[in-house]
Amino acid sequence: MALVSTVGAGSSAVAAPSAYFPYPVRVERLENGFTVALVPFPSKGLVAYYTLVRVGSRNEVEVGHTGFAHLFEHMMFRGTKKVSADKRDELTKTRGIDDTAWTYIDHTVYTLQGPSASLPTMIEIEADRFQNLWYAKDIFQTETKAVLGEYNKNFSNPANKMDEVLSETIFKRHTYKHTTMGYLDDIKRMPEMYEYGQGFFKRFYRPDACTLFVVGDFDAEKTLALIKLAYGGWGDKVERPKVVAEAEQDGERVKHVDWDKETKPRMFVAFRSAAMNGDFKDAAIQNLLFPLLFGPATPLYKDLVLDRQLVESIESWYIDTIDPRFFPVLFTLKDASKFDEVKRTVFAAIERAATGDGVSPKFFADVQSNARYGLLMGLTSPAKVAEKLVWAATPTGDPAALGPLYERIAGLTLADVKAYLAKHWVARNRTVVTLSTKAKK
């Protein structure tokens, strides 16, 4: 699959199928910068309609205004003068359309899926809300309270609080220092920021910030004609956020969180990670690191979870990002007194992988193969295909980035991984955040 990042406004290209992503991706870029990726997929009358907006918490550069990208995920369901929120619900339900969204650090994604016969309705209602979102001040204030409730619910989970502390500990200047939910104090002030909210939408929800993925069973020419008619008149350019680059980390950072309620002790071990850009080499390596070092088939997992039973679970939610971020690994322990022992074991395993025989050539090849076939086996519906394409497209803006990423993964060598670990997964780039129940006095 060839990269199409050079496609300019008013042009088109097709990324051919490959052994890693077996469907063509036809990319059309309208004169206003709105990008359309059409992906035929054998789904027997079903289609997914995913709009990627490259606007996430990374865009929240003004102090005291975190959480607005997530808030606008909520606001986008509040309707327009043409199609009210109630009318939208009626249209989607009666036409069999599933309608949802999510927000993260680099993007917000709006997802519709349902019968191909309902595709004209999807195009109509999405184009309308992206260009004509409207809500009264009282609706805005009501939704900010819903976001506050979501924050309180989410942060009753210790892992979410740890993620907030981890981000703040690693980043001092870059907007990755706050999570997508935003800071609690900022969320509490949101009801007073109606005008700011309207400005946020006008600054960032612009056609050149959006990529539309249409995946499934549809007529490409008819669909493209409808999309051009619906979105072609949308104007203005996105405001590029003035994100301050983060300095390189110069030493290990450690934080501890006391939790007021009874909970399992947890430990984040994180290393600074590279952005997904250039030739994708670092991103390709980073996509293999969890199964190579921490997955259920690794010696470390066998030692900590199965044999010594110091750890109940090992998880990670690494994603490819626009700017350098971090690779987090979360260990849930059985006993807080074992933090140091688990840390020593983990650090030793990483050092063996970087300098010795911590990863065998056969196991490395198995992980590579599993990555490839795991991707292929996951492409089981239009929605799952669209989701994979969205995550790969977010860092680069290239709708066809998924294929090249997996081609790069397939071309890696064990020596590449060792060199990466020896350079990047070292103490100066490491941050450890622990959490345990606060000791009773």
N, C-alpha and C positions, 0 to 999 in steps of 0.2 A: 504494500500500500504506500503510494507516494505521498509525501507531505504536500499540503495545498496552502500553506501559510502565506504564499506569495500572491494568492488570488486577490485582486484589487476590486474596488467598487465597480459594479456593473459587469462583472465577469463571472466565469464559471470554470469548473474543473471536475474531473472524476478521479477518485482514488480507487484503483482496481482492487478486486479481492486478493487476498493472500492466504498463506497457510495459517496465519495468526488471527486474521479477521476475514472470514470468507464471504463478505458481502460488499458490493461496491458502495462508495459514499460519493454521491453527486453533490457538489457544493456550488451554490449560486449566491453571489453577493450583490444585493441591490445597490442602487446609486447612493442611497442614504447610509450605507454601511451595514444594514441588517443582513445577517448571514443565514442561509437556509441550507441544511444538510438533509438530503433525501436518501433514505436507505431502504430499498425493497427487501422484504423479509417474508418468508412463506408462513403466513399466520392466519389464513382462511377467514378473511373478513374482519380482522382486528387491526387496530393501528394505535401507535403511541405518538403523542404530540408534546414534546418536552422543550420548554424555552429556558435556555441557560442565560442568565444575566450575570456578567462577571462583576458583580457587586456583592461584597460580603463585609464582614467586620473589618477587613483590611482597609476599606474605604473610610472608616470612621476616624478621621485624623484630628478632628477638633476635640480638645479636652472637655470632658463633661457631657459628651454626646455619644457615648457608646450604646450599642444595642439597636440603632436605628435601622440597620439592614434587616435584622430579624423582625422588627416592628413592621416594616413594609411588606414583609411576607404576609403578615396578618392583614394589613390595610388593603392589599390587592384583592381581598375577597369581600370588600365592603361595597362594591358595585360602582356603576357609572350612572349618568343621567339617562342613558338609553337602556341599560340592563342593570336593574337593581340587584342587590345581593339575593333577595328572595326569588327574583326572576331567574337569576343564574342557577340557583339551586334547582328550580323547577326544570329548566332546560337540560341540565346535566342528568338529573334523575330520570326524566322521561325518555331521554335518548341513550341511556345506558352508559353514561360517561363517568368514570372515576376521576375526581378533581382534587388535587392536593398540591403540596409544595414543601420545600425545606430550604434552610439557610445554613451556610457555614462560613468559614473565614474568607474564602476567595470568591464565593458565588452565592446566588439565590436561584433556585430551580423551580419552575412551575410545570406541573405534570398533569396531562390529560391522557386517558386511555379508554378505549371503547370500540364500538363497531365502526368499521370503515365508512358505513353509510352516514355516520354522525360527524365525519371530518369537516364538512362545511360549517357546521355549528361550532366546532372547536376553533376553527380559524376566525369566525366572526366574533365570538365572545372574547377570545384572547387578544386579538388585534384591538378590540374596543377598550378593554381595561388597560392595556399598556399605553394607549394614547389618550384615554379619556377618564382615567381614574378620578372619582369625585366622592367626597365625603364631608359631612358637616363636622364642626368642631366637637360637638358632643359625642359623635361616633368615634372620632379620634381619641378622645379622652377615655371612652369606654374600652377601647382596644388596648390602650396603654395599661389599664388595670388588669386586663387579661394577661398581658405580657408579664406584669408583676407577679400574678398568680403562678404563671408558668415557671418564672425564676425560682420562686419559693419552693415549688414542687421539685424542680430539677436539683436544686442545691440542698435538698434533704438527702441526696445521694452523696456519700463521701467522695466517690471518685470524681464527681463534677467539681467539688470544691478543690480537690487536689489538682485537677486540670487548670483551674483558675490560678492557683498558687504557682504551679509549674510554669505557666506562661509568663506570669509577672516576674518570676525569678530569672528566667532566661532572657527576656527582652526588657530593655530599659527605654528604648526610643521607638522602635518599630511598632506598628499597630497590632501585630501579632501578640502583643503583651496582654491584650484583653480577649476574653472569649467571645463567642458569637452572641451569647445572651447579654453581654455588657455588664457593667458594674451596677450593683444594687442602688447606690445613691443616684446614678444617672437615670435608672429606670423609674425611680420614685419621682423624679423631676419631669418625666416625659409629658404628663398631662398639661404642663405649662408651655410646651414647645410645638404648638400647632403650626405656626408659621415656619419654624425651622423644618418641621417634617415635610411640609409642602415643598420647601426648597430642596430638601434631600432628594425627593422624587424627581424633580425637574433637573437636578444636576447629574444624576446617575442612571435613571431609567431612560436611556436614549437608544436609538436603533443600533448604533455602532458598538454598543455594549452587549448586544444580544445575538445569540445563535439559536436558531430553531431547528430541532431534530424531528423529522417525521419518519417514523419507522413502521414497517408492516406492509399490509396489503392495500395499495392505493394506486391510482393513476397519476404518474409523476407530472405529466404536462398539465392536466386539469388542476391538480393540487397547486402547482407552482403558479399558475395563472391566478387562482383565487388568492394566494398569499401575496403576490405582487399587487393585486388590486387593494387588498386589505391593509398592507403595511407600507406600500410605496410612497404614500404622502406624509409619512411620519418624518419629522425633521429634527434639527439641532444635533449637536455633538455631545458626547459624554464628557464630563469633567474628570480629568485624570487626577486621582488623589495624590497629594504631595506627601508620599510615604517616606519617612526618614529611614535610611538604611541602618541596620544594626551593626555595631562594631563586633569584631571577632571576640569570642569568649577567651578569657586569659587564665582560666583556672576553674577547678571544680566548685560548684555551688550546691549548698545543702540547706534544706528547710524542713521543719517538722510542723505538723498540724495536729493540735489537740482537738479531739472530737467529743462533744458533750454527751453523746449517747453511746450505748454499747454497740460495738461494731468490730468486724474483723480488721486486724492491722493490715495496712496496705503500703506498698512502696513503688513509686515511679522511679525508674532509671531512664534518663533521656540523654540523647546526644544531638548536638546541632547537626542538621541535615542540609543537603544542597537543594536548590530549586530545580524544577524540571525544565531545563532549557538546553541549548546547545545540541549536542549529539545524543542526549538522553542517557548517557552512560551512568552518571551518578544516580539518577532516578531509577534506572533499571536495577542497579545493585540494591538500592534501598527497598525496592519491591520484593526482593528475595530474602532480606535479612531476617525477618521474623521466622519463617519456616526453617531457614538454615541454622539459626542459633537458638531459638526458643520454642519451636513447635513441638507437638506431641511425639515426633519421631527422633528428637535430638537427645544426646547424652545429658544435657543440662536438665531437660524436662524429666527424664527418667530419674536422675539423681534427686532433684528437689521435690518433685511431685509424687513419684511412685516409690522410690526407695527410702529416702529419709523422711518424706512426708512433712517437710517444713513449709511447703507452699501448696495452697489449694488450687490456684489457677494462675496462668500466665496469659496476658492479653496485650494487644497493641491496636491502636487505631491510627497508624501512620497513613498519611495521604500525600500525594504529589502536590506541590504548591508553587505559586507564582514567584515568591521570594524564599530565600533560605529560611527554614523553620527548625523543627526538631523531630526526632524519632523517639516516641515514648513507648516504654514497656512497663506494664502494670503487673506487679506481683501481689497476690492476696495471700497473706501468711496465716498460720494458725496461732502463732505466738509472737508478740512484739519483742520479746527478748532475743529473737533470732534475726533481727534486722541485719546486724553486722555479719553474721555467718552467711546469710543469703547474699549480701553484697559481695563478700569476698569470693564466694563461689561463682557468682555471675561475672565479676570482673576477670577472674581467672579463665573462665570459659571463653570470653571475648579475646583475651590475650592469646590463648592457644589457637583460636581461629585465625588471628592476624599473623602469628609468627610461627606456628607449628602445624600439627596435624589435627586440629580441632574439627575440621570438616573434611571428610574423605572425598576423593574425586567421584566415586560412585554416588554418594549421597548428594553431592552438588548437582550431578547430572539428573538425578531423580527429582530434585526440587525444581530445576529448570523445566523438565518435562511436565511436572505437575502444574506449574504456572501456566504453561501453554494449554494443556488439555483442560485444566480447570476453567480457564477463560472460555474455551469452546463449549464445554459442557454447561456453562452458565448462561449461554445465549439461547434461552428457551422460550422467550416471548418478546414481543416488540418493546415492552416496558423495560425488560432487563437489558436488552441491547442498547436502548436509548440511555439508560443509566450509566452503563459502562462507557459509552461515547462521551457523555457529559463530564464525567470525572477526569477522563484523559484530556479533554479539550480545555478544561478550565485553566490550567497553568499557562498554556501557550496561545490560546485563542484559535487553535487549529482544530476544526471539526473531525479531521481524520488522523489525529495523533495516536489513537489507540493501537493501530497496526504497527507503526514505527517503534513505539515503546516496547511492544512484545517481541518485535524483531531484534531489538537491542538486548532484551533479556536473554533471548535464545543464543545470541552471539557472545555472551560473557564467558570468561574463563575463571577458574578458581583463583588464579593469580590476580585477576582484576579485583576480586572480592577481598583478598588478603591485603592488597595494596591500599584499598579504600579504608579498611578497618585500621590498618597501621597508621594511616594519616589522620583519619577523622575520629575514630572511636577511641580517643585517648582522654586522659584525666582532665586536661584543660578544656575539653568540649563537653564535659559530663555535668549533669545536674541530677541530684537525688532529692526527692520529696517523699517523706514518710508521714503516715497518719496512724494514730491509735487513740483509743479511748482515754480521755483525760483521767489521770490518777486521782482517786478520791482522797481528800484531806482528812 
